[in-house]
């Protein structure tokens, strides 16, 4: 069994309106040292796979087909055997 921790973030070239709003709130709260905020998603997926390579392939396909929008988002993941 494997556990994948997946991180999906907007590409650097894509404006992040949520991040801009959070940055503004942080500045209002007195955290003027914050220069940028980017909002993303974190997912955890447990899967049965015959090998680490099979798990990596499955998670990559999941990310490409469902968890991320490849036009505006990037993804990366960490895989551990549990």
Number of C-alpha atoms within 10 A of each C-alpha: 13 18 18 19 16 19 18 19 19 20 15 11 8 11 12 16 12 13 15 16 12 15 19 18 13 16 14 10 9 10 12 12 8 11 11 10 16 16 13 15 12 13 11 13 11 16 15 13 15 10 12 15 10 12 22 17 12 14 24 16 12 12 19 15 11 9 19 18 15 14 9 13 17 17 20 14 18 12 17 13 14 9
